[in-house]
Amino acid sequence: MSLSRTFWIALLLVTGQVCASAAELAILRNGASIPFLRKEQAGSITRLYIPGGHMDIPTSEIASFDKDDSTLDYVTPDTPAAAAPAAVTAPKAVPEVAPVALASHKPTREEIDEFVREAASKYQLDPDFVASVIDAESNYNPHAISRKGAQGLMQLMPKTATRLGVKDAFDPQANVEAGTAHLNDLLNQYHNDPIKALAAYNAGSHRVQQYHGVPPYRETRAYVARIVRDFNARKRAEFKASAATGRKAASRAGKPVPNSKTASKAAGTPQEEANAD
């Protein structure tokens, strides 16, 4: 995975942990916003102080600052430039899909997870990122069809499926492979910016180009926010599991049990994650 892609996905992870006590927002040029307590600028870098630490952001990436009137606990996609951020909700409801009864084998969740790992490895993406897209798109229903005609786990439109060489959009392995390839193409198109890539996956690249970022559609904003929140939750769960395993191993070996700070450093996870829960 490239350094830039790792950075932006990590940015999703960290910004998702910022609590609602922040009083201001830094609105980025990529359409995302970061709540913060106070800021300091030093040359080309702006330091944003958030609960539990700080983030250094290139000043050129910040479009504007605004007051934070929301109560969200995850990153909120905004309209471009200096537009005020609009509060959105990201419900965990089942996507608008209609299941279709097919005679073909319905894969187990374990089989789907293996398809995700294989596709993510091929395109150097975080498998949790791909899984979060599947969760938002189809709720893991390989036979799902949306009202607009999108099909399968990652809800491929027929033209997209054809372009990607998918003969059967309800073949879960082929669907995940193609959907991950499409997501990878969008990340490459937007220079590893997952916010724009996700918005384009939902609303189309032409809409992202039209609005220079996340389009001002309630569905798209909620879609992006939902995936960010789900991705954050997956990473928090992974960190907790890793920390618990480390404590058990240390206990069995008769070694001092690491605290959250040392555990987070060992896991390579931002300290904000260690303090988030």
Number of C-alpha atoms within 10 A of each C-alpha: 10 9 8 12 19 13 13 16 20 15 16 22 25 22 24 26 25 24 17 16 16 20 14 20 23 22 27 24 19 22 25 26 26 26 33 25 16 14 15 11 13 10 8 11 15 18 17 22 17 22 18 14 12 16 17 15 17 15 16 11 15 19 17 17 18 16 14 21 16 18 11 17 15 25 24 30 31 26 24 23 18 15 13 17 21 15 15 18 15 20 12 11 8 12 15 15 21 15 15 13 8 9 6 9 8 15 14 10 11 9 13 19 18 14 19 25 20 16 23 22 13 12 16 15 23 18 21 19 21 23 26 21 28 23 19 24 27 25 20 22 24 25 22 26 22 18 10 10 14 21 27 30 30 31 31 26 17 16 11 15 21 14 11 17 13 19 12 15 26 24 18 24 21 21 26 30 22 23 26 26 18 20 22 20 15 22 21 14 13 18 14 21 20 25 27 28 27 25 26 24 24 18 18 15 18 11 17 23 13 10 14 16 26 27 25 16 14 13 16 19 26 18 26 27 25 24 24 28 21 22 24 25 17 17 16 19 12 12 19 18 12 16 22 15 12 17 18 14 13 14 13 10 10 9 11 9 18 16 11 15 15 14 21 21 12 13 12 10 18 15 18 21 23 21 14 14 8
